Amino acid sequence: MKRNLIRLGFGLMAVLLTAVPAFAQAPAQAEGGSLGKGLGLLGAILGMGIAAGLCGIGQGRVAAAACEGMARNPGAYNRVQLALILGLAFIETLVIFTLVVVLLNAPEL
């Protein structure tokens, strides 16, 4: 357990320390920026796809757990249904926030 925590700490430090030089670089010039726009758009599309896919998996698991809970205890139907609707709303809200961030940061073509 301790060895895994040490590995996690070193890995986290390596990631954080390698990000510092990237932020220290001067901003790119406007010349030849079509590659940057294309990569930015590709990143936005991939990010939204990953968020939507994981949202679908999460919603499926929540619905399956709610159905199982209602089948085991039909008397708690109202409470389980309320928790199901709230859980699905929270999961979908995360994807909507991701969509807003993607649309705000997507490069204009």
C-alpha positions in Angstrom: 0.0 0.0 0.0 2.8 2.4 0.9 4.7 1.6 -2.2 1.6 2.4 -4.4 1.2 5.8 -2.6 4.9 6.6 -3.2 4.5 5.7 -6.9 1.4 7.8 -7.1 3.1 10.7 -5.5 6.1 10.6 -7.9 3.9 10.2 -10.9 1.8 13.2 -9.9 4.9 15.3 -9.2 6.3 14.3 -12.6 3.1 15.3 -14.4 2.8 18.6 -12.5 6.5 19.5 -13.1 6.4 18.8 -16.8 3.4 21.1 -17.2 5.5 24.1 -16.0 7.7 24.5 -19.1 4.6 24.3 -21.3 3.1 27.3 -19.6 6.4 29.2 -19.7 6.6 29.2 -23.5 5.7 32.3 -25.5 2.4 32.3 -27.3 2.4 31.1 -30.9 2.2 33.6 -33.7 -0.8 33.9 -35.9 1.1 32.7 -39.0 0.3 29.1 -40.0 -2.2 28.6 -37.2 -4.5 26.3 -39.2 -2.9 23.2 -37.6 -3.5 24.6 -34.1 -7.2 25.3 -35.0 -7.6 21.8 -36.4 -6.0 20.1 -33.4 -8.1 22.3 -31.1 -11.3 21.3 -32.9 -10.2 17.6 -32.8 -9.6 17.9 -29.0 -13.0 19.5 -28.4 -14.7 16.7 -30.4 -12.8 14.0 -28.6 -13.5 15.5 -25.2 -17.2 15.8 -25.8 -17.3 12.3 -27.2 -15.6 10.9 -24.1 -17.9 12.9 -21.8 -21.0 11.8 -23.6 -19.9 8.1 -23.7 -19.1 8.1 -20.0 -22.4 9.8 -19.2 -24.2 7.0 -21.0 -22.4 4.4 -19.0 -23.1 6.2 -15.8 -26.8 6.7 -16.6 -27.1 3.0 -17.5 -25.6 2.0 -14.2 -27.8 4.3 -12.2 -30.9 3.1 -14.0 -29.9 -0.5 -13.5 -29.3 0.0 -9.8 -32.6 1.8 -9.4 -34.5 -1.0 -11.1 -32.8 -3.5 -8.9 -33.6 -1.5 -5.8 -37.3 -1.2 -6.8 -37.5 -4.9 -7.5 -36.1 -5.9 -4.2 -38.2 -3.4 -2.2 -41.4 -2.3 -4.0 -42.5 -0.3 -1.0 -39.6 2.2 -1.5 -40.6 2.9 -5.0 -41.2 6.6 -4.5 -37.8 7.3 -2.7 -35.9 5.2 -5.3 -37.6 7.0 -8.2 -36.7 10.4 -6.7 -33.1 9.4 -6.2 -33.0 8.0 -9.8 -34.3 11.3 -11.3 -31.9 13.4 -9.2 -29.0 11.2 -10.1 -29.8 11.3 -13.8 -30.2 15.0 -13.7 -26.8 15.5 -12.0 -25.0 13.2 -14.5 -26.6 15.0 -17.5 -25.7 18.4 -16.0 -22.0 17.4 -16.1 -22.3 16.7 -19.8 -24.1 19.9 -20.5 -21.3 21.8 -18.6 -18.7 19.9 -20.8 -20.6 21.0 -23.9 -20.6 24.6 -22.8 -16.9 24.5 -22.1 -16.2 22.9 -25.5 -18.3 25.5 -27.3 -16.6 28.3 -25.5 -13.1 27.0 -26.2 -13.6 25.6 -29.7 -11.6 27.5 -32.3 -13.6 29.5 -34.8 -13.3 28.1 -38.3 
